[in-house]
Amino acid sequence: MGDVAALPTAKTGAAIRKQAPVVVDNILKLLAHKPADNKSYDGYSSCPLVTGYGKMTLAEFNYKIEFTPDPMLKFMLVFNSYKEHWRLWLLKKYMLPYMYWNKMMKGKM
Ligand SMILES: Cc1cc2nc3c(=O)[nH]c(=O)nc-3n(C[C@H](O)[C@H](O)[C@H](O)COP(=O)(O)OP(=O)(O)OC[C@H]3O[C@@H](n4cnc5c(N)ncnc54)[C@H](O)[C@@H]3O)c2cc1C
């Protein structure tokens, strides 16, 4: 998984966050002598595009280049991540670093 996987989607940390649970699930299945049949990763990736000071949009898509918003964004009251929003800018500047070090790197998210 990650950049080295060379999947036909954008190489991002956001993609890895969605790939990791699938890989872990499949490894656990293999260890339990079951088929590694979790194919739920849909190519999700997202690219933050800072469009100005205090403004950002998030390009979120899957293998088919369909808009696939992360459901977690609803908790930030962001319903159209493809539109510029100051809350997305706050996500990039403050929340993502916190999520990265405290949640993603510890396997909690
Ligand atoms: C400028 C920039 C901005 C980005 N912004 C974002 C963003 O805003 N949001 C987002 O989600 N993603 C972003 N990304 C993408 C994200 O950083 C990568 O997709 C992610 O870091 C890939 O993680 P990885 O673990 O697969 O690979 P890497 O992070 O590249 O890790 C691979 C590791 O393997 C090590 N390595 C290589 N060869 C060997 C070897 N022979 N022996 C031992 N170790 C080795 C490398 O030193 C490296 O530490 C950005 C990338 C760049 C370059």
The ligand as a MOL file (V3000), in Angstrom:
LIG
                    3D

  0  0  0     0  0            999 V3000
M  V30 BEGIN CTAB
M  V30 COUNTS 53 58 0 0 0
M  V30 BEGIN ATOM
M  V30 1 C 5.0840 17.9770 -1.5560 0
M  V30 2 C 4.0910 16.8900 -1.2030 0
M  V30 3 C 2.8990 17.2530 -0.6050 0
M  V30 4 C 1.9590 16.2820 -0.2630 0
M  V30 5 N 0.7870 16.6600 0.3290 0
M  V30 6 C -0.1000 15.7310 0.6940 0
M  V30 7 C -1.3080 16.1120 1.3470 0
M  V30 8 O -1.5640 17.2800 1.6010 0
M  V30 9 N -2.2010 15.1500 1.6930 0
M  V30 10 C -1.9420 13.8320 1.4310 0
M  V30 11 O -2.7810 13.0020 1.8010 0
M  V30 12 N -0.7880 13.4310 0.8160 0
M  V30 13 C 0.1260 14.3460 0.4460 0
M  V30 14 N 1.2920 13.9670 -0.1680 0
M  V30 15 C 1.4930 12.5510 -0.4920 0
M  V30 16 C 2.0050 11.7700 0.7390 0
M  V30 17 O 3.0440 12.4730 1.3660 0
M  V30 18 C 2.4850 10.4020 0.2720 0
M  V30 19 O 1.4690 9.7610 -0.4820 0
M  V30 20 C 2.8480 9.5210 1.4600 0
M  V30 21 O 3.8280 10.1240 2.2760 0
M  V30 22 C 3.3770 8.1660 0.9740 0
M  V30 23 O 3.6540 7.3850 2.0920 0
M  V30 24 P 4.4230 6.0280 1.9100 0
M  V30 25 O 4.6060 5.4980 3.3010 0
M  V30 26 O 3.7290 5.1550 0.9270 0
M  V30 27 O 5.7990 6.4120 1.2380 0
M  V30 28 P 6.9440 7.3760 1.8120 0
M  V30 29 O 6.3800 8.3980 2.7470 0
M  V30 30 O 7.7080 7.8230 0.6030 0
M  V30 31 O 7.8010 6.3870 2.6870 0
M  V30 32 C 8.7400 5.5050 2.1190 0
M  V30 33 C 9.9120 5.4070 3.0620 0
M  V30 34 O 10.8020 4.3710 2.6230 0
M  V30 35 C 12.1070 4.8360 2.7660 0
M  V30 36 N 12.9350 4.0320 1.8600 0
M  V30 37 C 13.0520 4.1290 0.5140 0
M  V30 38 N 13.9140 3.2030 0.0510 0
M  V30 39 C 14.3520 2.5070 1.1180 0
M  V30 40 C 15.2500 1.4140 1.2860 0
M  V30 41 N 15.8830 0.8440 0.2400 0
M  V30 42 N 15.4600 0.9590 2.5310 0
M  V30 43 C 14.8220 1.5070 3.5880 0
M  V30 44 N 13.9620 2.5360 3.4950 0
M  V30 45 C 13.7240 3.0250 2.2720 0
M  V30 46 C 12.0500 6.3130 2.4210 0
M  V30 47 O 13.1530 7.0080 2.9700 0
M  V30 48 C 10.7340 6.7140 3.1070 0
M  V30 49 O 10.9120 7.0810 4.4500 0
M  V30 50 C 2.2410 14.9190 -0.5190 0
M  V30 51 C 3.4630 14.5640 -1.1160 0
M  V30 52 C 4.3810 15.5400 -1.4600 0
M  V30 53 C 5.6950 15.1140 -2.0690 0
M  V30 END ATOM
M  V30 BEGIN BOND
M  V30 1 1 1 2
M  V30 2 1 2 3
M  V30 3 2 2 52
M  V30 4 2 3 4
M  V30 5 1 4 5
M  V30 6 1 4 50
M  V30 7 2 5 6
M  V30 8 1 6 7
M  V30 9 1 6 13
M  V30 10 2 7 8
M  V30 11 1 7 9
M  V30 12 1 9 10
M  V30 13 2 10 11
M  V30 14 1 10 12
M  V30 15 2 12 13
M  V30 16 1 13 14
M  V30 17 1 14 15
M  V30 18 1 14 50
M  V30 19 1 15 16
M  V30 20 1 16 17
M  V30 21 1 16 18
M  V30 22 1 18 19
M  V30 23 1 18 20
M  V30 24 1 20 21
M  V30 25 1 20 22
M  V30 26 1 22 23
M  V30 27 1 23 24
M  V30 28 2 24 25
M  V30 29 1 24 26
M  V30 30 1 24 27
M  V30 31 1 27 28
M  V30 32 2 28 29
M  V30 33 1 28 30
M  V30 34 1 28 31
M  V30 35 1 31 32
M  V30 36 1 32 33
M  V30 37 1 33 34
M  V30 38 1 33 48
M  V30 39 1 34 35
M  V30 40 1 35 36
M  V30 41 1 35 46
M  V30 42 1 36 37
M  V30 43 1 36 45
M  V30 44 2 37 38
M  V30 45 1 38 39
M  V30 46 1 39 40
M  V30 47 2 39 45
M  V30 48 1 40 41
M  V30 49 2 40 42
M  V30 50 1 42 43
M  V30 51 2 43 44
M  V30 52 1 44 45
M  V30 53 1 46 47
M  V30 54 1 46 48
M  V30 55 1 48 49
M  V30 56 2 50 51
M  V30 57 1 51 52
M  V30 58 1 52 53
M  V30 END BOND
M  V30 END CTAB
M  END
